[in-house]
Amino acid sequence: MDKKKFSRNNLAFNIVSAVLLLILIFSIIVSLIGSNILTEIVNRSYGDAAYAVADMGLTMVNGNHIDRYLKNGESDEEWQETTRQLQTLCDRMQVTMIYVICLDTADYESYTTVFHVVGSDIDDYKPLSLGQVKTYSNDSFKKEFEVLYADDNIENSTLIGAAELHGDKSYITSVHPVRNGSGKITAMLCAQVPVTDMHTRVKYFARIAVAAIVLAALVIIVYTKYIRKNIAGPIGRVSAETKRFAAENTKGEPLDIVSRINEISSLSHSIDEMEEEMLEYIENLTAVTAEKERVSTELSVAKRIQENAVPHIFPAFPERKDFDIYAYMKPAKEVGGDFYNYFLIDDDHLALVMADVSGKGIPAALFMMVTNILIVDRTRLGGTPAEIIEYVNDTVCSNNEAGMFVTVWLGILELSTGKITACNAGHDDPAVYRKGGTFELVKTVHDIAVGAMGGLPYHNCEIQLNKGDKLFLYTDGVPEATDKDMKMLSLGTMVDTLNRHKEETPQKILAGINNGINEFVADAPQFDDITMLCLELKEAEGKNGGMPAEDAL
């Protein structure tokens, strides 16, 4: 009983504490927002006042005679009259000071005083005499002076003398360039206005604090009683029943309605249902686990069957020294819809296939197996790639209730001449490397994908390879490899990566592309099947290493 009571009190205490914390945070946010608004209003108000004083003072100073004042000294009658006018303006407008200075534009730190008047009721400042040289220690003033001197389009600048306008000693200064008749800056006029109204922020903060304390007291009184009766107690019953079921795994007494709060009553009802469903789930768990293991085993077998359906031991033709070929396939799931193939039709003709089935998983893998077999069998009977694809398309369409399709690039390479006769059924354009040049995409005619519609004609195209040239085939899983931000690798990046490895063997070129994809994708899951094939028409005999494609890359 004591445990249960402690549990209720503990929950009530935590909820009330959370509410009080929210009140405190809300009070602080309101205070900060109000403080910023008040500061902006004061800043704008006093800034306008400083600007008006500086603007009036600017009409009293003759920018053409600055050098004369410094030369003649305080005996100059015009200087004396201007000083009296500025002093009158300073006293009437109740500003701290008005001063005109000539700056050393080499560093904007040293300046020479031309005029300097101080308000009659100001005891903190003493006016500087004409020609007195001083140094600025305020970096913000030095930067503003430099900006004003550098840009003729800026007519004035307002500077805050204290970083946060705290206290009665704060001030705002408006700075105006003094120009001569030709528009050249000869001095800077500064009007400094004291900021005296910031004490109102203390009253503002005090009111916020009192409101927060009153609201907190009401929360403590009202919420504590309410929470104990309608939240903490019912949740304690639900918690106790949950612990009992976890320990015993047996059906208990129904909780029914434990609170007037709908969510808690719904929770208790859900606990009753959960107990029934959990007991049923435990009974079925063993059967489900066994089924899952069976499916996993079948998928593993299907993966091995698919891998063995395409050539994967390299070198593929160790007795042939006139070409080198390498391929790589990595499904996005256990099995996929991409496939490649290559096989000698006779001693002088090599068939090359790259294809991508719509969709992923087991359906795509089955469609891939059927299409691959049809292409291989029909190619061995002879004919052009277009004739072969027409036959495969009509055969697939005659019994394609699933509505699947496959993009196919089929080429037949005449090894003695390097001429490739190809047919592109909606597939990505290949990339060709010319000896001494770079990899470039070869644009060809695109026919409709196999399986989309029967009875359509297909067309051949030709690509001429010379000794030392290379052909790169791929599926869209390469340029469309996607990182965690859903950005794609792109065809341009793929071609750039190819060109970084253009002088290497087909195996190393595919390894370079694969590494580039892995670096780009990083930790993002593989989005699509990735399949690549690279062929090099050799100039001389070379050595090819023999290993499965998946092990090499």
DRENTORLUM-552706 format. One record per residue (C-alpha): residue number from 0; x, z, y. Coordinates in nm, 3 decimals. Example, Ala and Ser with C-alpha at 12.3 -4.5 7.8 and 13.67 -1.06 7.14 Angstrom:
% DRENTORLUM-552706
NODE  pos        x        z        y
NODE    0    1.230    0.780   -0.450
NODE    1    1.367    0.714   -0.106
% end
This chain:
% DRENTORLUM-552706
NODE  pos        x        z        y
NODE    0    0.000    0.000    0.000
NODE    1    0.279    0.092    0.242
NODE    2    0.458   -0.229    0.153
NODE    3    0.150   -0.435    0.230
NODE    4    0.095   -0.255    0.561
NODE    5    0.458   -0.307    0.657
NODE    6    0.423   -0.674    0.572
NODE    7    0.119   -0.708    0.798
NODE    8    0.282   -0.528    1.085
NODE    9    0.593   -0.735    1.044
NODE   10    0.399   -1.062    1.066
NODE   11    0.203   -0.941    1.368
NODE   12    0.522   -0.831    1.537
NODE   13    0.686   -1.169    1.479
NODE   14    0.388   -1.366    1.609
NODE   15    0.351   -1.149    1.919
NODE   16    0.725   -1.171    1.979
NODE   17    0.707   -1.549    1.955
NODE   18    0.421   -1.559    2.207
NODE   19    0.612   -1.331    2.444
NODE   20    0.918   -1.552    2.409
NODE   21    0.708   -1.855    2.496
NODE   22    0.576   -1.674    2.804
NODE   23    0.931   -1.589    2.906
NODE   24    1.049   -1.947    2.854
NODE   25    0.747   -2.079    3.045
NODE   26    0.819   -1.840    3.332
NODE   27    1.181   -1.950    3.346
NODE   28    1.085   -2.319    3.341
NODE   29    0.826   -2.267    3.617
NODE   30    1.084   -2.074    3.819
NODE   31    1.347   -2.344    3.781
NODE   32    1.107   -2.625    3.866
NODE   33    0.974   -2.432    4.168
NODE   34    1.327   -2.350    4.279
NODE   35    1.431   -2.715    4.259
NODE   36    1.123   -2.827    4.451
NODE   37    1.177   -2.561    4.719
NODE   38    1.545   -2.655    4.749
NODE   39    1.456   -3.024    4.785
NODE   40    1.198   -2.945    5.057
NODE   41    1.442   -2.725    5.251
NODE   42    1.720   -2.979    5.202
NODE   43    1.502   -3.263    5.330
NODE   44    1.362   -3.061    5.624
NODE   45    1.696   -2.934    5.750
NODE   46    1.860   -3.266    5.674
NODE   47    1.608   -3.441    5.900
NODE   48    1.673   -3.182    6.172
NODE   49    2.051   -3.229    6.144
NODE   50    2.006   -3.605    6.156
NODE   51    1.794   -3.585    6.475
NODE   52    2.053   -3.365    6.650
NODE   53    2.342   -3.590    6.545
NODE   54    2.149   -3.899    6.652
NODE   55    2.088   -3.752    7.000
NODE   56    2.449   -3.638    7.027
NODE   57    2.566   -3.987    6.936
NODE   58    2.401   -4.121    7.257
NODE   59    2.609   -3.879    7.465
NODE   60    2.953   -3.978    7.327
NODE   61    3.127   -4.292    7.455
NODE   62    3.311   -4.441    7.158
NODE   63    3.522   -4.662    7.388
NODE   64    3.691   -4.363    7.557
NODE   65    3.798   -4.149    7.260
NODE   66    4.165   -4.239    7.300
NODE   67    4.142   -4.172    7.676
NODE   68    4.003   -3.823    7.621
NODE   69    4.287   -3.739    7.386
NODE   70    4.539   -3.876    7.637
NODE   71    4.402   -3.716    7.959
NODE   72    4.304   -3.384    7.803
NODE   73    4.030   -3.148    7.911
NODE   74    4.078   -3.242    8.278
NODE   75    3.895   -3.569    8.215
NODE   76    3.570   -3.542    8.408
NODE   77    3.374   -3.762    8.166
NODE   78    3.493   -3.547    7.875
NODE   79    3.382   -3.233    8.061
NODE   80    3.037   -3.380    8.132
NODE   81    2.994   -3.490    7.771
NODE   82    3.097   -3.143    7.650
NODE   83    2.833   -2.982    7.875
NODE   84    2.566   -3.219    7.742
NODE   85    2.660   -3.150    7.380
NODE   86    2.663   -2.773    7.449
NODE   87    2.315   -2.796    7.601
NODE   88    2.192   -2.996    7.301
NODE   89    2.350   -2.743    7.062
NODE   90    2.183   -2.445    7.234
NODE   91    1.840   -2.604    7.275
NODE   92    1.823   -2.730    6.917
NODE   93    1.965   -2.400    6.783
NODE   94    2.227   -2.567    6.566
NODE   95    2.550   -2.403    6.454
NODE   96    2.786   -2.657    6.605
NODE   97    2.836   -3.018    6.711
NODE   98    3.180   -3.168    6.690
NODE   99    3.351   -3.507    6.720
NODE  100    3.676   -3.565    6.531
NODE  101    3.928   -3.845    6.478
NODE  102    4.035   -3.863    6.115
NODE  103    4.369   -3.963    5.969
NODE  104    4.251   -4.255    5.753
NODE  105    4.562   -4.231    5.536
NODE  106    4.427   -3.930    5.347
NODE  107    4.102   -3.831    5.528
NODE  108    4.225   -3.471    5.533
NODE  109    4.384   -3.429    5.876
NODE  110    4.173   -3.469    6.186
NODE  111    4.205   -3.427    6.562
NODE  112    3.929   -3.255    6.757
NODE  113    3.774   -3.453    7.045
NODE  114    3.460   -3.245    7.113
NODE  115    3.367   -2.910    6.960
NODE  116    3.076   -2.698    7.081
NODE  117    2.927   -2.392    6.910
NODE  118    2.580   -2.242    6.951
NODE  119    2.575   -1.959    7.204
NODE  120    2.430   -1.714    6.949
NODE  121    2.684   -1.797    6.677
NODE  122    2.961   -1.540    6.631
NODE  123    3.119   -1.678    6.312
NODE  124    3.277   -1.987    6.472
NODE  125    3.501   -2.038    6.775
NODE  126    3.513   -2.381    6.941
NODE  127    3.830   -2.584    6.892
NODE  128    4.011   -2.729    7.189
NODE  129    4.057   -3.099    7.262
NODE  130    4.344   -3.253    7.064
NODE  131    4.370   -2.967    6.815
NODE  132    4.483   -3.093    6.472
NODE  133    4.321   -2.939    6.163
NODE  134    4.297   -3.009    5.790
NODE  135    3.975   -3.043    5.586
NODE  136    3.965   -2.840    5.264
NODE  137    3.620   -2.961    5.153
NODE  138    3.662   -3.254    4.910
NODE  139    3.300   -3.368    4.947
NODE  140    3.348   -3.415    5.323
NODE  141    3.670   -3.609    5.270
NODE  142    3.498   -3.843    5.020
NODE  143    3.201   -3.903    5.256
NODE  144    3.433   -3.980    5.547
NODE  145    3.619   -4.233    5.331
NODE  146    3.290   -4.400    5.228
NODE  147    3.168   -4.419    5.591
NODE  148    3.495   -4.574    5.708
NODE  149    3.493   -4.826    5.421
NODE  150    3.132   -4.950    5.452
NODE  151    3.004   -5.073    5.789
NODE  152    2.647   -5.083    5.654
NODE  153    2.626   -4.703    5.619
NODE  154    2.508   -4.550    5.947
NODE  155    2.511   -4.180    5.854
NODE  156    2.549   -3.926    5.577
NODE  157    2.401   -3.582    5.511
NODE  158    2.619   -3.315    5.350
NODE  159    2.520   -2.972    5.214
NODE  160    2.767   -2.707    5.321
NODE  161    2.691   -2.462    5.039
NODE  162    2.663   -2.590    4.682
NODE  163    2.318   -2.441    4.612
NODE  164    2.198   -2.342    4.963
NODE  165    2.215   -1.970    4.877
NODE  166    2.207   -1.713    5.160
NODE  167    2.174   -1.724    5.538
NODE  168    2.527   -1.865    5.581
NODE  169    2.432   -2.198    5.424
NODE  170    2.422   -2.508    5.639
NODE  171    2.356   -2.882    5.632
NODE  172    2.574   -3.128    5.821
NODE  173    2.471   -3.478    5.935
NODE  174    2.765   -3.713    5.992
NODE  175    2.740   -4.025    6.214
NODE  176    3.021   -4.272    6.285
NODE  177    3.109   -4.315    6.654
NODE  178    3.178   -4.680    6.728
NODE  179    3.330   -4.861    7.026
NODE  180    3.189   -5.171    7.191
NODE  181    3.324   -5.399    6.915
NODE  182    3.163   -5.193    6.638
NODE  183    3.486   -5.030    6.517
NODE  184    3.469   -4.665    6.408
NODE  185    3.672   -4.451    6.651
NODE  186    3.553   -4.103    6.548
NODE  187    3.298   -3.905    6.348
NODE  188    3.020   -3.696    6.507
NODE  189    2.899   -3.403    6.295
NODE  190    2.594   -3.182    6.363
NODE  191    2.577   -2.862    6.157
NODE  192    2.237   -2.692    6.116
NODE  193    2.207   -2.339    5.967
NODE  194    1.970   -2.290    5.673
NODE  195    1.782   -1.962    5.721
NODE  196    1.460   -1.996    5.515
NODE  197    1.593   -1.964    5.163
NODE  198    1.493   -1.594    5.139
NODE  199    1.140   -1.716    5.060
NODE  200    1.264   -1.795    4.710
NODE  201    1.296   -1.422    4.641
NODE  202    0.922   -1.371    4.698
NODE  203    0.849   -1.672    4.480
NODE  204    1.054   -1.536    4.190
NODE  205    0.899   -1.191    4.229
NODE  206    0.547   -1.330    4.196
NODE  207    0.643   -1.525    3.887
NODE  208    0.795   -1.211    3.730
NODE  209    0.485   -0.997    3.799
NODE  210    0.255   -1.264    3.652
NODE  211    0.470   -1.288    3.340
NODE  212    0.471   -0.908    3.288
NODE  213    0.091   -0.883    3.324
NODE  214    0.033   -1.172    3.087
NODE  215    0.277   -1.025    2.834
NODE  216    0.096   -0.689    2.839
NODE  217   -0.239   -0.857    2.770
NODE  218   -0.088   -1.052    2.482
NODE  219    0.053   -0.737    2.323
NODE  220   -0.280   -0.553    2.339
NODE  221   -0.520   -0.832    2.237
NODE  222   -0.313   -1.035    1.995
NODE  223   -0.177   -0.742    1.796
NODE  224   -0.525   -0.622    1.687
NODE  225   -0.653   -0.974    1.627
NODE  226   -0.353   -1.084    1.424
NODE  227   -0.359   -0.779    1.196
NODE  228   -0.725   -0.830    1.108
NODE  229   -0.755   -1.206    1.082
NODE  230   -0.405   -1.338    1.007
NODE  231   -0.152   -1.087    0.876
NODE  232   -0.384   -0.912    0.627
NODE  233   -0.530   -1.229    0.468
NODE  234   -0.188   -1.394    0.449
NODE  235   -0.060   -1.080    0.274
NODE  236   -0.324   -1.123    0.001
NODE  237   -0.238   -1.491   -0.037
NODE  238    0.134   -1.406   -0.054
NODE  239    0.078   -1.139   -0.321
NODE  240   -0.125   -1.376   -0.540
NODE  241    0.138   -1.647   -0.503
NODE  242    0.415   -1.410   -0.614
NODE  243    0.205   -1.296   -0.911
NODE  244    0.144   -1.652   -1.027
NODE  245    0.510   -1.745   -0.985
NODE  246    0.608   -1.453   -1.206
NODE  247    0.335   -1.484   -1.472
NODE  248    0.220   -1.851   -1.472
NODE  249   -0.133   -1.735   -1.561
NODE  250   -0.472   -1.779   -1.396
NODE  251   -0.565   -1.487   -1.165
NODE  252   -0.878   -1.367   -0.986
NODE  253   -1.004   -1.619   -0.727
NODE  254   -0.911   -1.536   -0.367
NODE  255   -1.227   -1.698   -0.223
NODE  256   -1.272   -1.651    0.156
NODE  257   -1.017   -1.399    0.287
NODE  258   -1.037   -1.469    0.663
NODE  259   -1.268   -1.601    0.934
NODE  260   -0.992   -1.844    1.032
NODE  261   -1.062   -2.177    0.862
NODE  262   -0.698   -2.261    0.802
NODE  263   -0.625   -1.933    0.620
NODE  264   -0.945   -1.955    0.414
NODE  265   -0.850   -2.312    0.327
NODE  266   -0.506   -2.187    0.225
NODE  267   -0.653   -1.929   -0.012
NODE  268   -0.881   -2.192   -0.164
NODE  269   -0.579   -2.423   -0.203
NODE  270   -0.390   -2.147   -0.383
NODE  271   -0.676   -2.115   -0.636
NODE  272   -0.674   -2.493   -0.691
NODE  273   -0.296   -2.499   -0.709
NODE  274   -0.294   -2.248   -0.992
NODE  275   -0.528   -2.465   -1.197
NODE  276   -0.340   -2.786   -1.120
NODE  277    0.000   -2.628   -1.179
NODE  278   -0.099   -2.509   -1.524
NODE  279   -0.221   -2.859   -1.605
NODE  280    0.095   -3.008   -1.457
NODE  281    0.317   -2.788   -1.674
NODE  282    0.137   -2.916   -1.979
NODE  283    0.194   -3.278   -1.881
NODE  284    0.549   -3.237   -1.752
NODE  285    0.721   -3.279   -2.087
NODE  286    0.533   -3.602   -2.160
NODE  287    0.605   -3.740   -1.812
NODE  288    0.975   -3.657   -1.840
NODE  289    1.001   -3.831   -2.174
NODE  290    0.828   -4.141   -2.031
NODE  291    1.062   -4.145   -1.734
NODE  292    1.366   -4.133   -1.960
NODE  293    1.225   -4.421   -2.163
NODE  294    1.171   -4.634   -1.850
NODE  295    1.521   -4.551   -1.725
NODE  296    1.669   -4.661   -2.058
NODE  297    1.472   -4.987   -2.051
NODE  298    1.583   -5.059   -1.693
NODE  299    1.943   -5.002   -1.793
NODE  300    1.906   -5.250   -2.079
NODE  301    1.734   -5.499   -1.845
NODE  302    2.024   -5.467   -1.599
NODE  303    2.278   -5.548   -1.871
NODE  304    2.070   -5.844   -1.987
NODE  305    2.051   -5.981   -1.632
NODE  306    2.424   -5.937   -1.577
NODE  307    2.494   -6.127   -1.898
NODE  308    2.255   -6.407   -1.795
NODE  309    2.509   -6.531   -1.536
NODE  310    2.882   -6.593   -1.585
NODE  311    3.075   -6.278   -1.490
NODE  312    3.417   -6.298   -1.657
NODE  313    3.698   -6.443   -1.445
NODE  314    3.882   -6.672   -1.445
NODE  315    3.580   -6.870   -1.558
NODE  316    3.784   -7.172   -1.670
NODE  317    4.139   -7.050   -1.730
NODE  318    4.243   -7.389   -1.864
NODE  319    4.148   -7.564   -1.537
NODE  320    4.407   -7.556   -1.260
NODE  321    4.233   -7.800   -1.024
NODE  322    3.983   -7.545   -0.889
NODE  323    3.929   -7.172   -0.859
NODE  324    3.586   -7.007   -0.855
NODE  325    3.465   -6.651   -0.811
NODE  326    3.119   -6.494   -0.779
NODE  327    2.962   -6.153   -0.712
NODE  328    2.608   -6.015   -0.750
NODE  329    2.475   -5.669   -0.654
NODE  330    2.096   -5.608   -0.687
NODE  331    1.923   -5.376   -0.438
NODE  332    1.744   -5.207   -0.729
NODE  333    1.833   -5.173   -1.097
NODE  334    1.753   -5.543   -1.141
NODE  335    1.703   -5.812   -0.879
NODE  336    1.589   -6.163   -0.803
NODE  337    1.914   -6.319   -0.681
NODE  338    2.123   -6.525   -0.918
NODE  339    2.417   -6.761   -0.919
NODE  340    2.548   -6.994   -1.187
NODE  341    2.821   -7.248   -1.245
NODE  342    2.902   -7.459   -1.551
NODE  343    3.083   -7.778   -1.640
NODE  344    2.848   -8.066   -1.712
NODE  345    3.145   -8.268   -1.833
NODE  346    3.519   -8.266   -1.764
NODE  347    3.473   -8.406   -1.412
NODE  348    3.147   -8.251   -1.294
NODE  349    3.085   -7.885   -1.209
NODE  350    2.733   -7.756   -1.137
NODE  351    2.698   -7.482   -0.872
NODE  352    2.378   -7.278   -0.829
NODE  353    2.282   -7.011   -0.573
NODE  354    1.922   -6.884   -0.567
NODE  355    1.705   -6.605   -0.425
NODE  356    1.366   -6.513   -0.576
NODE  357    1.094   -6.371   -0.352
NODE  358    1.057   -5.996   -0.405
NODE  359    1.273   -5.747   -0.592
NODE  360    1.272   -5.547   -0.913
NODE  361    1.154   -5.643   -1.259
NODE  362    0.907   -5.924   -1.160
NODE  363    1.178   -6.098   -0.957
NODE  364    1.428   -6.051   -1.239
NODE  365    1.193   -6.216   -1.493
NODE  366    1.125   -6.506   -1.256
NODE  367    1.500   -6.538   -1.199
NODE  368    1.570   -6.562   -1.574
NODE  369    1.310   -6.836   -1.624
NODE  370    1.429   -7.039   -1.323
NODE  371    1.794   -7.007   -1.421
NODE  372    1.725   -7.134   -1.774
NODE  373    1.518   -7.429   -1.643
NODE  374    1.792   -7.532   -1.398
NODE  375    2.070   -7.511   -1.657
NODE  376    1.878   -7.699   -1.928
NODE  377    1.758   -7.974   -1.691
NODE  378    2.102   -8.017   -1.530
NODE  379    2.267   -8.080   -1.866
NODE  380    2.025   -8.370   -1.924
NODE  381    2.168   -8.552   -1.622
NODE  382    2.029   -8.672   -1.291
NODE  383    2.081   -8.587   -0.928
NODE  384    2.024   -8.236   -0.789
NODE  385    1.704   -8.356   -0.619
NODE  386    1.566   -8.489   -0.950
NODE  387    1.659   -8.164   -1.123
NODE  388    1.492   -7.946   -0.857
NODE  389    1.178   -8.166   -0.862
NODE  390    1.146   -8.111   -1.236
NODE  391    1.208   -7.735   -1.210
NODE  392    0.958   -7.704   -0.922
NODE  393    0.683   -7.890   -1.109
NODE  394    0.745   -7.685   -1.424
NODE  395    0.734   -7.352   -1.236
NODE  396    0.424   -7.447   -1.033
NODE  397    0.232   -7.546   -1.347
NODE  398    0.221   -7.183   -1.460
NODE  399    0.282   -6.961   -1.155
NODE  400   -0.021   -6.733   -1.130
NODE  401    0.191   -6.461   -0.968
NODE  402    0.255   -6.693   -0.671
NODE  403    0.629   -6.625   -0.666
NODE  404    0.888   -6.870   -0.536
NODE  405    1.265   -6.905   -0.529
NODE  406    1.503   -7.065   -0.278
NODE  407    1.771   -7.269   -0.455
NODE  408    2.093   -7.444   -0.355
NODE  409    2.207   -7.676   -0.639
NODE  410    2.522   -7.880   -0.606
NODE  411    2.715   -8.102   -0.846
NODE  412    3.086   -8.128   -0.763
NODE  413    3.280   -8.434   -0.877
NODE  414    3.617   -8.269   -0.931
NODE  415    3.821   -8.589   -0.919
NODE  416    3.695   -8.687   -0.571
NODE  417    3.577   -8.356   -0.421
NODE  418    3.233   -8.500   -0.343
NODE  419    2.942   -8.257   -0.374
NODE  420    2.592   -8.393   -0.418
NODE  421    2.350   -8.112   -0.336
NODE  422    1.983   -8.029   -0.292
NODE  423    1.871   -7.739   -0.072
NODE  424    1.530   -7.596   -0.163
NODE  425    1.477   -7.361    0.132
NODE  426    1.808   -7.177    0.086
NODE  427    2.072   -7.065    0.338
NODE  428    2.322   -7.328    0.450
NODE  429    2.665   -7.306    0.283
NODE  430    2.990   -7.242    0.470
NODE  431    3.285   -7.480    0.419
NODE  432    3.650   -7.419    0.501
NODE  433    3.863   -7.722    0.580
NODE  434    4.234   -7.683    0.511
NODE  435    4.408   -7.580    0.831
NODE  436    4.077   -7.515    1.004
NODE  437    3.804   -7.251    0.983
NODE  438    3.488   -7.172    0.789
NODE  439    3.182   -7.336    0.941
NODE  440    2.818   -7.354    0.833
NODE  441    2.718   -7.699    0.703
NODE  442    2.363   -7.785    0.816
NODE  443    2.170   -7.994    0.560
NODE  444    1.812   -8.098    0.494
NODE  445    1.596   -7.808    0.375
NODE  446    1.317   -7.883    0.129
NODE  447    1.042   -7.641    0.028
NODE  448    1.128   -7.348   -0.199
NODE  449    1.077   -7.392   -0.575
NODE  450    0.739   -7.262   -0.689
NODE  451    0.567   -7.292   -0.351
NODE  452    0.389   -7.625   -0.418
NODE  453    0.413   -7.879   -0.698
NODE  454    0.445   -8.260   -0.681
NODE  455    0.673   -8.267   -0.375
NODE  456    0.985   -8.486   -0.337
NODE  457    1.327   -8.332   -0.287
NODE  458    1.631   -8.486   -0.117
NODE  459    2.002   -8.504   -0.184
NODE  460    2.281   -8.449    0.067
NODE  461    2.658   -8.486    0.036
NODE  462    2.949   -8.259    0.127
NODE  463    3.305   -8.390    0.093
NODE  464    3.574   -8.142   -0.008
NODE  465    3.945   -8.221    0.000
NODE  466    4.232   -8.044   -0.170
NODE  467    4.270   -7.696   -0.021
NODE  468    3.908   -7.682    0.105
NODE  469    3.673   -7.399    0.010
NODE  470    3.296   -7.366   -0.035
NODE  471    3.108   -7.037    0.022
NODE  472    2.752   -6.990   -0.110
NODE  473    2.542   -6.677   -0.054
NODE  474    2.191   -6.533   -0.040
NODE  475    2.026   -6.387    0.270
NODE  476    2.122   -6.036    0.158
NODE  477    2.467   -6.101    0.311
NODE  478    2.382   -6.191    0.676
NODE  479    2.073   -5.966    0.667
NODE  480    2.257   -5.655    0.544
NODE  481    2.103   -5.375    0.752
NODE  482    2.250   -5.053    0.891
NODE  483    2.063   -4.726    0.954
NODE  484    1.949   -4.852    1.299
NODE  485    1.789   -5.160    1.136
NODE  486    2.047   -5.394    1.290
NODE  487    2.150   -5.696    1.078
NODE  488    2.501   -5.814    1.005
NODE  489    2.411   -6.172    1.123
NODE  490    2.543   -6.516    1.025
NODE  491    2.797   -6.509    1.308
NODE  492    2.958   -6.189    1.183
NODE  493    2.959   -6.325    0.827
NODE  494    3.144   -6.642    0.938
NODE  495    3.389   -6.435    1.148
NODE  496    3.465   -6.220    0.841
NODE  497    3.515   -6.533    0.629
NODE  498    3.766   -6.665    0.881
NODE  499    3.965   -6.341    0.872
NODE  500    4.023   -6.407    0.501
NODE  501    4.017   -6.790    0.505
NODE  502    4.372   -6.830    0.365
NODE  503    4.307   -6.599    0.070
NODE  504    4.182   -6.669   -0.284
NODE  505    3.806   -6.689   -0.356
NODE  506    3.820   -6.344   -0.517
NODE  507    3.981   -6.185   -0.209
NODE  508    3.744   -6.370    0.026
NODE  509    3.443   -6.219   -0.152
NODE  510    3.614   -5.878   -0.152
NODE  511    3.665   -5.912    0.225
NODE  512    3.299   -6.000    0.281
NODE  513    3.188   -5.710    0.060
NODE  514    3.412   -5.465    0.247
NODE  515    3.275   -5.594    0.578
NODE  516    2.918   -5.536    0.457
NODE  517    3.001   -5.183    0.338
NODE  518    3.165   -5.093    0.670
NODE  519    2.867   -5.228    0.868
NODE  520    2.595   -5.071    0.653
NODE  521    2.779   -4.738    0.608
NODE  522    2.538   -4.481    0.459
NODE  523    2.221   -4.692    0.492
NODE  524    2.053   -4.783    0.159
NODE  525    2.095   -5.142    0.039
NODE  526    1.801   -5.343    0.173
NODE  527    1.828   -5.666   -0.027
NODE  528    2.013   -5.820   -0.322
NODE  529    2.363   -5.941   -0.233
NODE  530    2.500   -6.248   -0.412
NODE  531    2.805   -6.463   -0.321
NODE  532    3.009   -6.744   -0.471
NODE  533    3.330   -6.903   -0.346
NODE  534    3.502   -7.217   -0.482
NODE  535    3.842   -7.355   -0.384
NODE  536    3.953   -7.709   -0.462
NODE  537    4.314   -7.642   -0.559
NODE  538    4.615   -7.838   -0.436
NODE  539    4.846   -7.709   -0.708
NODE  540    4.838   -7.486   -1.011
NODE  541    4.780   -7.119   -0.942
NODE  542    4.716   -6.793   -1.127
NODE  543    4.370   -6.642   -1.154
NODE  544    4.319   -6.284   -1.261
NODE  545    4.063   -6.215   -1.534
NODE  546    3.812   -5.932   -1.486
NODE  547    3.434   -5.888   -1.441
NODE  548    3.313   -5.957   -1.086
NODE  549    3.164   -5.611   -1.039
NODE  550    3.496   -5.448   -1.136
NODE  551    3.704   -5.670   -0.910
NODE  552    3.498   -5.597   -0.598
% end
